[in-house]
Amino acid sequence: MHSIIVDLDIPADDWLYYYRGSVRSVSAICRTGKRVQFPASILKKFVTRSGVRGVFQINFDENNKFQSVVKLA
């Protein structure tokens, strides 16, 4: 299994674009410096009134298919 770690700080106002469906994916730079893109829907369970904030580990299988996401901090 492969994983990436990303630091996210998506304010609630920006998250509304994902919520409404006008934006479907999140683009971020992982800790290795590589730009990654993943479906916003994988973060739904981490949304608070202030948006999505924290350090997340995103896990993929050997075919780079999403498996799970864990909030580390």
PDB file of N, CA, C and O in Angstrom:
ATOM      1  N   MET A   1       0.848  -1.179   0.000  1.00  0.00           N
ATOM      2  CA  MET A   1       0.000   0.000   0.000  1.00  0.00           C
ATOM      3  C   MET A   1       0.891   1.239   0.000  1.00  0.00           C
ATOM      4  O   MET A   1       1.895   1.296   0.711  1.00  0.00           O
ATOM      5  N   HIS A   2       0.516   2.216  -0.797  1.00  0.00           N
ATOM      6  CA  HIS A   2       1.224   3.479  -0.880  1.00  0.00           C
ATOM      7  C   HIS A   2       0.437   4.523  -0.097  1.00  0.00           C
ATOM      8  O   HIS A   2      -0.782   4.420   0.041  1.00  0.00           O
ATOM      9  N   SER A   3       1.145   5.530   0.416  1.00  0.00           N
ATOM     10  CA  SER A   3       0.434   6.600   1.106  1.00  0.00           C
ATOM     11  C   SER A   3       1.140   7.926   0.871  1.00  0.00           C
ATOM     12  O   SER A   3       2.334   7.982   0.576  1.00  0.00           O
ATOM     13  N   ILE A   4       0.361   8.989   1.012  1.00  0.00           N
ATOM     14  CA  ILE A   4       0.896  10.342   0.962  1.00  0.00           C
ATOM     15  C   ILE A   4       0.401  11.070   2.195  1.00  0.00           C
ATOM     16  O   ILE A   4      -0.624  10.710   2.774  1.00  0.00           O
ATOM     17  N   ILE A   5       1.132  12.089   2.588  1.00  0.00           N
ATOM     18  CA  ILE A   5       0.714  12.920   3.716  1.00  0.00           C
ATOM     19  C   ILE A   5       0.577  14.344   3.203  1.00  0.00           C
ATOM     20  O   ILE A   5       1.487  14.890   2.579  1.00  0.00           O
ATOM     21  N   VAL A   6      -0.584  14.937   3.481  1.00  0.00           N
ATOM     22  CA  VAL A   6      -0.847  16.311   3.057  1.00  0.00           C
ATOM     23  C   VAL A   6      -1.314  17.135   4.249  1.00  0.00           C
ATOM     24  O   VAL A   6      -2.026  16.649   5.127  1.00  0.00           O
ATOM     25  N   ASP A   7      -0.895  18.386   4.252  1.00  0.00           N
ATOM     26  CA  ASP A   7      -1.364  19.362   5.231  1.00  0.00           C
ATOM     27  C   ASP A   7      -2.439  20.183   4.531  1.00  0.00           C
ATOM     28  O   ASP A   7      -2.175  20.807   3.503  1.00  0.00           O
ATOM     29  N   LEU A   8      -3.641  20.183   5.081  1.00  0.00           N
ATOM     30  CA  LEU A   8      -4.751  20.890   4.441  1.00  0.00           C
ATOM     31  C   LEU A   8      -5.304  21.977   5.344  1.00  0.00           C
ATOM     32  O   LEU A   8      -5.418  21.803   6.557  1.00  0.00           O
ATOM     33  N   ASP A   9      -5.642  23.089   4.738  1.00  0.00           N
ATOM     34  CA  ASP A   9      -6.322  24.183   5.424  1.00  0.00           C
ATOM     35  C   ASP A   9      -7.306  24.784   4.421  1.00  0.00           C
ATOM     36  O   ASP A   9      -7.001  25.760   3.735  1.00  0.00           O
ATOM     37  N   ILE A  10      -8.481  24.184   4.352  1.00  0.00           N
ATOM     38  CA  ILE A  10      -9.514  24.623   3.413  1.00  0.00           C
ATOM     39  C   ILE A  10     -10.604  25.315   4.226  1.00  0.00           C
ATOM     40  O   ILE A  10     -11.371  24.646   4.919  1.00  0.00           O
ATOM     41  N   PRO A  11     -10.685  26.654   4.153  1.00  0.00           N
ATOM     42  CA  PRO A  11     -11.706  27.383   4.914  1.00  0.00           C
ATOM     43  C   PRO A  11     -13.120  26.965   4.508  1.00  0.00           C
ATOM     44  O   PRO A  11     -13.342  26.483   3.397  1.00  0.00           O
ATOM     45  N   ALA A  12     -14.059  27.155   5.413  1.00  0.00           N
ATOM     46  CA  ALA A  12     -15.452  26.764   5.171  1.00  0.00           C
ATOM     47  C   ALA A  12     -16.009  27.406   3.903  1.00  0.00           C
ATOM     48  O   ALA A  12     -16.726  26.753   3.145  1.00  0.00           O
ATOM     49  N   ASP A  13     -15.690  28.673   3.666  1.00  0.00           N
ATOM     50  CA  ASP A  13     -16.194  29.351   2.463  1.00  0.00           C
ATOM     51  C   ASP A  13     -15.702  28.667   1.193  1.00  0.00           C
ATOM     52  O   ASP A  13     -16.451  28.548   0.224  1.00  0.00           O
ATOM     53  N   ASP A  14     -14.454  28.220   1.191  1.00  0.00           N
ATOM     54  CA  ASP A  14     -13.914  27.511   0.026  1.00  0.00           C
ATOM     55  C   ASP A  14     -14.507  26.112  -0.083  1.00  0.00           C
ATOM     56  O   ASP A  14     -14.724  25.610  -1.186  1.00  0.00           O
ATOM     57  N   TRP A  15     -14.770  25.483   1.063  1.00  0.00           N
ATOM     58  CA  TRP A  15     -15.322  24.126   1.030  1.00  0.00           C
ATOM     59  C   TRP A  15     -16.709  24.101   0.383  1.00  0.00           C
ATOM     60  O   TRP A  15     -17.124  23.075  -0.156  1.00  0.00           O
ATOM     61  N   LEU A  16     -17.416  25.210   0.436  1.00  0.00           N
ATOM     62  CA  LEU A  16     -18.745  25.276  -0.182  1.00  0.00           C
ATOM     63  C   LEU A  16     -18.698  24.943  -1.673  1.00  0.00           C
ATOM     64  O   LEU A  16     -19.657  24.380  -2.202  1.00  0.00           O
ATOM     65  N   TYR A  17     -17.616  25.275  -2.353  1.00  0.00           N
ATOM     66  CA  TYR A  17     -17.480  24.927  -3.773  1.00  0.00           C
ATOM     67  C   TYR A  17     -17.472  23.411  -3.958  1.00  0.00           C
ATOM     68  O   TYR A  17     -18.064  22.893  -4.905  1.00  0.00           O
ATOM     69  N   TYR A  18     -16.799  22.702  -3.047  1.00  0.00           N
ATOM     70  CA  TYR A  18     -16.773  21.239  -3.101  1.00  0.00           C
ATOM     71  C   TYR A  18     -18.151  20.681  -2.747  1.00  0.00           C
ATOM     72  O   TYR A  18     -18.652  19.758  -3.389  1.00  0.00           O
ATOM     73  N   TYR A  19     -18.747  21.266  -1.710  1.00  0.00           N
ATOM     74  CA  TYR A  19     -20.047  20.802  -1.231  1.00  0.00           C
ATOM     75  C   TYR A  19     -21.118  20.935  -2.314  1.00  0.00           C
ATOM     76  O   TYR A  19     -21.939  20.037  -2.502  1.00  0.00           O
ATOM     77  N   ARG A  20     -21.101  22.040  -3.007  1.00  0.00           N
ATOM     78  CA  ARG A  20     -22.101  22.303  -4.044  1.00  0.00           C
ATOM     79  C   ARG A  20     -21.816  21.535  -5.334  1.00  0.00           C
ATOM     80  O   ARG A  20     -22.663  21.479  -6.226  1.00  0.00           O
ATOM     81  N   GLY A  21     -20.646  20.956  -5.429  1.00  0.00           N
ATOM     82  CA  GLY A  21     -20.316  20.154  -6.602  1.00  0.00           C
ATOM     83  C   GLY A  21     -19.681  20.911  -7.747  1.00  0.00           C
ATOM     84  O   GLY A  21     -19.397  20.325  -8.792  1.00  0.00           O
ATOM     85  N   SER A  22     -19.450  22.224  -7.570  1.00  0.00           N
ATOM     86  CA  SER A  22     -18.825  22.980  -8.657  1.00  0.00           C
ATOM     87  C   SER A  22     -17.332  22.656  -8.774  1.00  0.00           C
ATOM     88  O   SER A  22     -16.725  22.866  -9.824  1.00  0.00           O
ATOM     89  N   VAL A  23     -16.756  22.150  -7.699  1.00  0.00           N
ATOM     90  CA  VAL A  23     -15.372  21.666  -7.710  1.00  0.00           C
ATOM     91  C   VAL A  23     -15.404  20.260  -7.130  1.00  0.00           C
ATOM     92  O   VAL A  23     -15.978  20.044  -6.063  1.00  0.00           O
ATOM     93  N   ARG A  24     -14.798  19.308  -7.816  1.00  0.00           N
ATOM     94  CA  ARG A  24     -14.878  17.910  -7.388  1.00  0.00           C
ATOM     95  C   ARG A  24     -13.585  17.347  -6.816  1.00  0.00           C
ATOM     96  O   ARG A  24     -13.606  16.320  -6.138  1.00  0.00           O
ATOM     97  N   SER A  25     -12.464  18.003  -7.080  1.00  0.00           N
ATOM     98  CA  SER A  25     -11.208  17.452  -6.582  1.00  0.00           C
ATOM     99  C   SER A  25     -10.392  18.503  -5.847  1.00  0.00           C
ATOM    100  O   SER A  25     -10.521  19.705  -6.082  1.00  0.00           O
ATOM    101  N   VAL A  26      -9.551  18.010  -4.956  1.00  0.00           N
ATOM    102  CA  VAL A  26      -8.652  18.844  -4.168  1.00  0.00           C
ATOM    103  C   VAL A  26      -7.256  18.676  -4.744  1.00  0.00           C
ATOM    104  O   VAL A  26      -6.822  17.559  -5.024  1.00  0.00           O
ATOM    105  N   SER A  27      -6.567  19.772  -4.916  1.00  0.00           N
ATOM    106  CA  SER A  27      -5.180  19.744  -5.360  1.00  0.00           C
ATOM    107  C   SER A  27      -4.331  20.246  -4.198  1.00  0.00           C
ATOM    108  O   SER A  27      -4.619  21.291  -3.615  1.00  0.00           O
ATOM    109  N   ALA A  28      -3.294  19.501  -3.869  1.00  0.00           N
ATOM    110  CA  ALA A  28      -2.447  19.865  -2.737  1.00  0.00           C
ATOM    111  C   ALA A  28      -1.016  19.422  -3.015  1.00  0.00           C
ATOM    112  O   ALA A  28      -0.757  18.643  -3.932  1.00  0.00           O
ATOM    113  N   ILE A  29      -0.108  19.926  -2.218  1.00  0.00           N
ATOM    114  CA  ILE A  29       1.284  19.493  -2.302  1.00  0.00           C
ATOM    115  C   ILE A  29       1.555  18.611  -1.099  1.00  0.00           C
ATOM    116  O   ILE A  29       1.402  19.039   0.045  1.00  0.00           O
ATOM    117  N   CYS A  30       1.962  17.365  -1.366  1.00  0.00           N
ATOM    118  CA  CYS A  30       2.224  16.449  -0.254  1.00  0.00           C
ATOM    119  C   CYS A  30       3.589  16.773   0.356  1.00  0.00           C
ATOM    120  O   CYS A  30       4.337  17.588  -0.184  1.00  0.00           O
ATOM    121  N   ARG A  31       3.898  16.155   1.442  1.00  0.00           N
ATOM    122  CA  ARG A  31       5.121  16.468   2.179  1.00  0.00           C
ATOM    123  C   ARG A  31       6.403  16.151   1.422  1.00  0.00           C
ATOM    124  O   ARG A  31       7.475  16.628   1.796  1.00  0.00           O
ATOM    125  N   THR A  32       6.309  15.359   0.370  1.00  0.00           N
ATOM    126  CA  THR A  32       7.489  15.075  -0.459  1.00  0.00           C
ATOM    127  C   THR A  32       7.710  16.163  -1.505  1.00  0.00           C
ATOM    128  O   THR A  32       8.700  16.133  -2.236  1.00  0.00           O
ATOM    129  N   GLY A  33       6.781  17.131  -1.577  1.00  0.00           N
ATOM    130  CA  GLY A  33       6.895  18.226  -2.525  1.00  0.00           C
ATOM    131  C   GLY A  33       6.181  17.988  -3.842  1.00  0.00           C
ATOM    132  O   GLY A  33       6.210  18.845  -4.725  1.00  0.00           O
ATOM    133  N   LYS A  34       5.551  16.856  -3.984  1.00  0.00           N
ATOM    134  CA  LYS A  34       4.844  16.497  -5.210  1.00  0.00           C
ATOM    135  C   LYS A  34       3.404  16.998  -5.154  1.00  0.00           C
ATOM    136  O   LYS A  34       2.743  16.886  -4.121  1.00  0.00           O
ATOM    137  N   ARG A  35       2.916  17.555  -6.275  1.00  0.00           N
ATOM    138  CA  ARG A  35       1.518  17.989  -6.345  1.00  0.00           C
ATOM    139  C   ARG A  35       0.644  16.772  -6.583  1.00  0.00           C
ATOM    140  O   ARG A  35       0.919  15.950  -7.457  1.00  0.00           O
ATOM    141  N   VAL A  36      -0.417  16.670  -5.787  1.00  0.00           N
ATOM    142  CA  VAL A  36      -1.339  15.543  -5.898  1.00  0.00           C
ATOM    143  C   VAL A  36      -2.760  16.071  -6.035  1.00  0.00           C
ATOM    144  O   VAL A  36      -3.061  17.193  -5.628  1.00  0.00           O
ATOM    145  N   GLN A  37      -3.615  15.258  -6.605  1.00  0.00           N
ATOM    146  CA  GLN A  37      -5.022  15.610  -6.768  1.00  0.00           C
ATOM    147  C   GLN A  37      -5.846  14.395  -6.382  1.00  0.00           C
ATOM    148  O   GLN A  37      -5.526  13.268  -6.758  1.00  0.00           O
ATOM    149  N   PHE A  38      -6.917  14.636  -5.625  1.00  0.00           N
ATOM    150  CA  PHE A  38      -7.767  13.540  -5.169  1.00  0.00           C
ATOM    151  C   PHE A  38      -9.198  14.042  -5.021  1.00  0.00           C
ATOM    152  O   PHE A  38      -9.419  15.247  -4.906  1.00  0.00           O
ATOM    153  N   PRO A  39     -10.172  13.134  -5.023  1.00  0.00           N
ATOM    154  CA  PRO A  39     -11.576  13.542  -4.918  1.00  0.00           C
ATOM    155  C   PRO A  39     -11.875  14.219  -3.576  1.00  0.00           C
ATOM    156  O   PRO A  39     -11.476  13.727  -2.521  1.00  0.00           O
ATOM    157  N   ALA A  40     -12.566  15.330  -3.629  1.00  0.00           N
ATOM    158  CA  ALA A  40     -12.937  16.044  -2.408  1.00  0.00           C
ATOM    159  C   ALA A  40     -13.824  15.187  -1.516  1.00  0.00           C
ATOM    160  O   ALA A  40     -13.826  15.352  -0.296  1.00  0.00           O
ATOM    161  N   SER A  41     -14.565  14.287  -2.108  1.00  0.00           N
ATOM    162  CA  SER A  41     -15.514  13.461  -1.353  1.00  0.00           C
ATOM    163  C   SER A  41     -14.845  12.623  -0.263  1.00  0.00           C
ATOM    164  O   SER A  41     -15.506  12.248   0.706  1.00  0.00           O
ATOM    165  N   ILE A  42     -13.551  12.320  -0.398  1.00  0.00           N
ATOM    166  CA  ILE A  42     -12.893  11.501   0.626  1.00  0.00           C
ATOM    167  C   ILE A  42     -12.701  12.264   1.929  1.00  0.00           C
ATOM    168  O   ILE A  42     -12.385  11.664   2.956  1.00  0.00           O
ATOM    169  N   LEU A  43     -12.888  13.586   1.899  1.00  0.00           N
ATOM    170  CA  LEU A  43     -12.686  14.411   3.093  1.00  0.00           C
ATOM    171  C   LEU A  43     -13.982  14.760   3.813  1.00  0.00           C
ATOM    172  O   LEU A  43     -13.940  15.426   4.847  1.00  0.00           O
ATOM    173  N   LYS A  44     -15.124  14.334   3.300  1.00  0.00           N
ATOM    174  CA  LYS A  44     -16.422  14.737   3.864  1.00  0.00           C
ATOM    175  C   LYS A  44     -16.529  14.506   5.368  1.00  0.00           C
ATOM    176  O   LYS A  44     -17.078  15.346   6.079  1.00  0.00           O
ATOM    177  N   LYS A  45     -16.023  13.400   5.855  1.00  0.00           N
ATOM    178  CA  LYS A  45     -16.171  13.102   7.282  1.00  0.00           C
ATOM    179  C   LYS A  45     -15.301  13.984   8.176  1.00  0.00           C
ATOM    180  O   LYS A  45     -15.421  13.933   9.400  1.00  0.00           O
ATOM    181  N   PHE A  46     -14.425  14.793   7.574  1.00  0.00           N
ATOM    182  CA  PHE A  46     -13.538  15.651   8.350  1.00  0.00           C
ATOM    183  C   PHE A  46     -13.940  17.124   8.301  1.00  0.00           C
ATOM    184  O   PHE A  46     -13.229  17.978   8.831  1.00  0.00           O
ATOM    185  N   VAL A  47     -15.075  17.427   7.668  1.00  0.00           N
ATOM    186  CA  VAL A  47     -15.525  18.812   7.535  1.00  0.00           C
ATOM    187  C   VAL A  47     -16.110  19.295   8.854  1.00  0.00           C
ATOM    188  O   VAL A  47     -16.939  18.621   9.465  1.00  0.00           O
ATOM    189  N   THR A  48     -15.663  20.477   9.284  1.00  0.00           N
ATOM    190  CA  THR A  48     -16.204  21.133  10.477  1.00  0.00           C
ATOM    191  C   THR A  48     -16.749  22.500  10.061  1.00  0.00           C
ATOM    192  O   THR A  48     -16.692  22.867   8.887  1.00  0.00           O
ATOM    193  N   ARG A  49     -17.264  23.230  11.006  1.00  0.00           N
ATOM    194  CA  ARG A  49     -17.776  24.575  10.709  1.00  0.00           C
ATOM    195  C   ARG A  49     -16.690  25.493  10.164  1.00  0.00           C
ATOM    196  O   ARG A  49     -16.983  26.445   9.441  1.00  0.00           O
ATOM    197  N   SER A  50     -15.440  25.210  10.508  1.00  0.00           N
ATOM    198  CA  SER A  50     -14.344  26.051  10.022  1.00  0.00           C
ATOM    199  C   SER A  50     -13.737  25.531   8.719  1.00  0.00           C
ATOM    200  O   SER A  50     -12.814  26.147   8.185  1.00  0.00           O
ATOM    201  N   GLY A  51     -14.235  24.415   8.203  1.00  0.00           N
ATOM    202  CA  GLY A  51     -13.723  23.861   6.950  1.00  0.00           C
ATOM    203  C   GLY A  51     -13.029  22.529   7.179  1.00  0.00           C
ATOM    204  O   GLY A  51     -13.457  21.726   8.008  1.00  0.00           O
ATOM    205  N   VAL A  52     -11.953  22.303   6.435  1.00  0.00           N
ATOM    206  CA  VAL A  52     -11.155  21.082   6.587  1.00  0.00           C
ATOM    207  C   VAL A  52      -9.733  21.508   6.914  1.00  0.00           C
ATOM    208  O   VAL A  52      -9.057  22.143   6.103  1.00  0.00           O
ATOM    209  N   ARG A  53      -9.291  21.151   8.110  1.00  0.00           N
ATOM    210  CA  ARG A  53      -7.944  21.527   8.545  1.00  0.00           C
ATOM    211  C   ARG A  53      -7.281  20.345   9.212  1.00  0.00           C
ATOM    212  O   ARG A  53      -7.911  19.613   9.975  1.00  0.00           O
ATOM    213  N   GLY A  54      -5.995  20.161   8.916  1.00  0.00           N
ATOM    214  CA  GLY A  54      -5.249  19.111   9.581  1.00  0.00           C
ATOM    215  C   GLY A  54      -4.227  18.452   8.678  1.00  0.00           C
ATOM    216  O   GLY A  54      -4.000  18.858   7.538  1.00  0.00           O
ATOM    217  N   VAL A  55      -3.618  17.415   9.237  1.00  0.00           N
ATOM    218  CA  VAL A  55      -2.640  16.605   8.519  1.00  0.00           C
ATOM    219  C   VAL A  55      -3.312  15.271   8.217  1.00  0.00           C
ATOM    220  O   VAL A  55      -3.832  14.616   9.121  1.00  0.00           O
ATOM    221  N   PHE A  56      -3.303  14.872   6.956  1.00  0.00           N
ATOM    222  CA  PHE A  56      -4.018  13.677   6.526  1.00  0.00           C
ATOM    223  C   PHE A  56      -3.088  12.708   5.812  1.00  0.00           C
ATOM    224  O   PHE A  56      -2.233  13.107   5.021  1.00  0.00           O
ATOM    225  N   GLN A  57      -3.271  11.438   6.106  1.00  0.00           N
ATOM    226  CA  GLN A  57      -2.576  10.381   5.375  1.00  0.00           C
ATOM    227  C   GLN A  57      -3.598   9.728   4.456  1.00  0.00           C
ATOM    228  O   GLN A  57      -4.628   9.229   4.909  1.00  0.00           O
ATOM    229  N   ILE A  58      -3.302   9.735   3.162  1.00  0.00           N
ATOM    230  CA  ILE A  58      -4.192   9.138   2.171  1.00  0.00           C
ATOM    231  C   ILE A  58      -3.519   7.878   1.653  1.00  0.00           C
ATOM    232  O   ILE A  58      -2.387   7.917   1.169  1.00  0.00           O
ATOM    233  N   ASN A  59      -4.223   6.766   1.760  1.00  0.00           N
ATOM    234  CA  ASN A  59      -3.665   5.461   1.403  1.00  0.00           C
ATOM    235  C   ASN A  59      -4.243   4.954   0.086  1.00  0.00           C
ATOM    236  O   ASN A  59      -5.441   5.071  -0.172  1.00  0.00           O
ATOM    237  N   PHE A  60      -3.360   4.385  -0.746  1.00  0.00           N
ATOM    238  CA  PHE A  60      -3.720   3.849  -2.055  1.00  0.00           C
ATOM    239  C   PHE A  60      -3.220   2.421  -2.163  1.00  0.00           C
ATOM    240  O   PHE A  60      -2.264   2.037  -1.488  1.00  0.00           O
ATOM    241  N   ASP A  61      -3.868   1.634  -3.015  1.00  0.00           N
ATOM    242  CA  ASP A  61      -3.374   0.276  -3.254  1.00  0.00           C
ATOM    243  C   ASP A  61      -2.269   0.312  -4.315  1.00  0.00           C
ATOM    244  O   ASP A  61      -1.865   1.385  -4.765  1.00  0.00           O
ATOM    245  N   GLU A  62      -1.792  -0.856  -4.704  1.00  0.00           N
ATOM    246  CA  GLU A  62      -0.689  -0.935  -5.672  1.00  0.00           C
ATOM    247  C   GLU A  62      -1.066  -0.423  -7.060  1.00  0.00           C
ATOM    248  O   GLU A  62      -0.188  -0.167  -7.885  1.00  0.00           O
ATOM    249  N   ASN A  63      -2.365  -0.272  -7.325  1.00  0.00           N
ATOM    250  CA  ASN A  63      -2.840   0.289  -8.596  1.00  0.00           C
ATOM    251  C   ASN A  63      -3.193   1.771  -8.469  1.00  0.00           C
ATOM    252  O   ASN A  63      -3.829   2.347  -9.351  1.00  0.00           O
ATOM    253  N   ASN A  64      -2.773   2.375  -7.361  1.00  0.00           N
ATOM    254  CA  ASN A  64      -3.040   3.784  -7.056  1.00  0.00           C
ATOM    255  C   ASN A  64      -4.523   4.092  -6.913  1.00  0.00           C
ATOM    256  O   ASN A  64      -4.953   5.216  -7.169  1.00  0.00           O
ATOM    257  N   LYS A  65      -5.297   3.108  -6.508  1.00  0.00           N
ATOM    258  CA  LYS A  65      -6.723   3.308  -6.235  1.00  0.00           C
ATOM    259  C   LYS A  65      -6.887   3.657  -4.756  1.00  0.00           C
ATOM    260  O   LYS A  65      -6.301   3.012  -3.888  1.00  0.00           O
ATOM    261  N   PHE A  66      -7.688   4.681  -4.483  1.00  0.00           N
ATOM    262  CA  PHE A  66      -7.909   5.134  -3.112  1.00  0.00           C
ATOM    263  C   PHE A  66      -8.399   3.997  -2.222  1.00  0.00           C
ATOM    264  O   PHE A  66      -9.267   3.215  -2.612  1.00  0.00           O
ATOM    265  N   GLN A  67      -7.824   3.916  -1.012  1.00  0.00           N
ATOM    266  CA  GLN A  67      -8.230   2.913  -0.035  1.00  0.00           C
ATOM    267  C   GLN A  67      -8.817   3.547   1.226  1.00  0.00           C
ATOM    268  O   GLN A  67      -9.891   3.156   1.684  1.00  0.00           O
ATOM    269  N   SER A  68      -8.098   4.538   1.789  1.00  0.00           N
ATOM    270  CA  SER A  68      -8.569   5.135   3.040  1.00  0.00           C
ATOM    271  C   SER A  68      -7.870   6.468   3.279  1.00  0.00           C
ATOM    272  O   SER A  68      -6.851   6.783   2.665  1.00  0.00           O
ATOM    273  N   VAL A  69      -8.455   7.236   4.192  1.00  0.00           N
ATOM    274  CA  VAL A  69      -7.839   8.487   4.617  1.00  0.00           C
ATOM    275  C   VAL A  69      -7.919   8.543   6.136  1.00  0.00           C
ATOM    276  O   VAL A  69      -8.935   8.185   6.731  1.00  0.00           O
ATOM    277  N   VAL A  70      -6.834   8.997   6.754  1.00  0.00           N
ATOM    278  CA  VAL A  70      -6.737   9.077   8.207  1.00  0.00           C
ATOM    279  C   VAL A  70      -6.262  10.475   8.573  1.00  0.00           C
ATOM    280  O   VAL A  70      -5.317  10.993   7.977  1.00  0.00           O
ATOM    281  N   LYS A  71      -6.919  11.085   9.554  1.00  0.00           N
ATOM    282  CA  LYS A  71      -6.455  12.381  10.047  1.00  0.00           C
ATOM    283  C   LYS A  71      -5.403  12.117  11.106  1.00  0.00           C
ATOM    284  O   LYS A  71      -5.675  11.460  12.112  1.00  0.00           O
ATOM    285  N   LEU A  72      -4.196  12.630  10.879  1.00  0.00           N
ATOM    286  CA  LEU A  72      -3.089  12.411  11.807  1.00  0.00           C
ATOM    287  C   LEU A  72      -3.014  13.496  12.874  1.00  0.00           C
ATOM    288  O   LEU A  72      -2.640  13.222  14.015  1.00  0.00           O
ATOM    289  N   ALA A  73      -3.364  14.709  12.514  1.00  0.00           N
ATOM    290  CA  ALA A  73      -3.321  15.821  13.482  1.00  0.00           C
ATOM    291  C   ALA A  73      -4.246  16.927  13.020  1.00  0.00           C
ATOM    292  O   ALA A  73      -4.361  17.955  13.687  1.00  0.00           O
TER     293      ALA A  73
END
